[in-house]
Amino acid sequence: MTLHMHQAKSSETEAILCVVRSAFGSKQGDEVAKLIDDLLRDPTACPLLSVVATDNDVLVGHVLFTTANLEQCPQAVSASILVSLSVCPDFQNCGIGGMLIAEGLHRLREMGGELVFVLGYPEYYQKHGFSSATVKGYVAPYPIAPEHADAWMVQELQTGIMKRTSGRVACAEALADPKHWRE
């Protein structure tokens, strides 16, 4: 495997959506692909970071981060939401998802990012530096079911930012639908 990662190009959108559909399967694939497509066109999602992984020029993975804001926070914070992580089924369990997360976090840090949020599987995202956002005072854009409260996570990209911030997270318009906030 010869893995290469780069900022997604607009010409790769259809390939990204195919990866998303195959990664999420027939039950969720179309819904997640529509959300990704909507976010890529949503000006309120910007700045966004869309990174792809290719193997011999074939797109095999994708991660998307969109902008977020902290409401009721006295200082401006550069925050993002990791909206979607997708890896083609034939390439899963090879570490590509972790590499995409690491590459995305590195790029966000270089862009001056301070916080990244995710709603996902705690056992997976904790391995990549995320921890409970709720206990740190960050409220999700929509209520998370109590049995899934630990799925709402955060990671600081600039040391000490979590000691100075808290509040409700506001997301892009395309993501502002309660159906996207179920774990």
N, C-alpha and C positions, 0 to 999 in steps of 0.2 A: 504494500500500500504506500502510495506517494501522496501524502496529504498536504494540501495548500489551503491557506485561509486568506480571504480578502473581503473588502467592503463590497457588498452586493451591488451589482449594476442593474439598471432598470431592464436591460435585455434579459436578465435572469429571473424575472418575476414568475413566469410560467413554470420554470424548473423548480423554483422555491415552492410554489404552491403544490406541485406534484410530490415533492419531498414531504411537505406537511401532510397531505392527504394519505400518503403511504405510511408515514410514521404514526399518525393518529388513528388509522383504520377507518373502516366504513361507518362506524358508529359516530365518531366525532370529526373525522377528517375534513368533510365539506364545511362544517361550521367553523372550525379553526382556520381553514384556508380562506374562507370569506372574511373572517376577522383580520387576518394578516393582510389580505389584499386591501381591505378598507383602511387599515392603519397606514399602509404604504402610501395611500392617497390623501390621508387626513392631515391638513396643515397643523391641527392642534396636537398632533403626535410628535411634531418636530421640536427640537432636533431629535432624530432617531438614529439608531445605529443598527444596521442590518449586515451581519457577517455570514458568509457562506464557507463551507468546507468542500473542497473538490478532491477527487482521487482521479488522476490521469484525465483532468478536464471534465469529469462527470460530477455534477453537483450531488453531494451525499448528505449534507447537513446544513442547518441554518439556525441562527439565533437572532431574535429581534428584541431590541430595547427601545422603548419610547419615553418621551419626557414625562415628568410628573412634577407636581407642585405640592408644597406643604402649606395647608391652610392653617391659620391661627399660629403661625410661627413668626416670631418677631424679626428674624433675619432671613434673607434670601438664601435658598439652598439649591444647588444643582443636583436634582434627583432624577432617576430613571426607573422604569419598571421593565423587568425581564418578562416580556409577554409570552414568548413562545420559543421553545427549543425543540428542534426536530432532527432526527437522523433516520435515514432510510433503514428499513428493517434488516437488510443484508449487512449493514455496517454497525448495527447496534451492539453494545457490550464490547466495544473496541476502544473506548475512551474518547471517542470523537465529541460526544456531548460535553464532557468535562473540558476538553481543549477549546471548544467553542465558547463556553462560559468564561474560561480564563482569558482567552483572546479578547472577548467583549469587555470584560472588566478592566483589562489592561488599557484598551483603547479609550474607555470611558474615563479612567483615571487620567490619562494623557490629555483628554479634552477638558479636564477640570471638574469632572463628576465627583460628587461627594457621597451620595447614597444611592443604593440600588435595592429595589423591592421586588419580590416575586411571590406569587401564589402557586405553590407546587408541593411535591412530595417532600416532607421534611427529611426523611432518611437520605434522599438523594442530594438535595440542595445544601444540607448541613455539611456534607463532605466538601462542598465548594465554598465554605466560609459564611453561609447565611445562618441566621438565628432568628428566634421569634421577634417579630416586629411589635406585636401587641404589648408584650411585657416591657418594651422599651418606649412605649408611649406613642406608637404610630398606628393610626386607625385606617383600615382599608377603605377604599372609596365606597364600598357597599358592605353591609354586614356579612360576616363569615359565620357559617353554622358553628355553634360552640364545639361540636365534636371534631371540627376541622380547624379550630383557631390556630393551632401550631403550624398550619400550612402557610400562613401569612408571615413572610420572613423579610429580613433586611440585612444588608451588608454595608458597612461604611468603607468608602474608598479613600477618605482623608481622615487620618487618625484624630479622634476626639470630637468629630462632628456629632455623634450620637449623644454626647454629654450636653450639647448646647441646643439640641433641636427635639421637637416632637410635634404632633398634630395629625390632622386628617389628611390623607393623601388624595389629591385630585389627579385624575387621569385624562387622557385624550378623549375626545367626543366619541370616537368609534369604539372605545373600550368602556364607555360610561353606560353600561347596561347590566343590570343585576345578573343576567344569565351568564356573563363572563366571569363572575366572582363566586362560582361554585367550585369546590374542590372535588 
